[in-house]
Amino acid sequence: MSSTLLDISPANMKIIQSVLEAAGYDASGLAESPRFFNPAALLVIKLFLAGEESRSGLAAKLEHQLGKFGDNRRPCPSSLARYAIQGLPLELQSQHPI
């Protein structure tokens, strides 16, 4: 497996970081919900390396793909949503016939 060295200057990293922070992916949220940060950072870096260098362009594509950080933390409205993939447990199947 080969690794690719990314050559991103400190000035460009500041642009990437400012786009992430503006979308809510900052240090305060990182401690609270770290699972949302890696995909967001990876997306912005990939977009930057693909040639999108404007903050507004990066921000728009990040919001389109992943949304703002606060949007990802909305609780599910129904307790039954977790069973959408798993299926209902036997004791709930009798209460909610198909």
C-alpha positions, 0 to 999 in steps of 0.5 A: 500500500503506498501513501501519498504525501499531500503538499499543502502550504500553511496558508492553504491549511488556514483556508481549509481550517477557516472553511471548517470552522465557519461551518461549525467544525471547530475545536469545541464541537470536536470534543463533543462529536468527533465522528463528524470531523474526519469526513468534513476535513477529508471532503474539504481537502479533496475539493481543495486539491481538486482545484477549488481554492475559494473559501466560498466555493469550498463552504458551499460544497461542504454545506451541500454535501454534509451540511453545517455541524449543528445540522448533523446533531439533530436527534431522531424524532422517533424511537423506532428509527433505529429499527429501520435497518435492524428490524423490530425486536419480537416484543415490538412486532406485535404492537406494530404489525406490518 
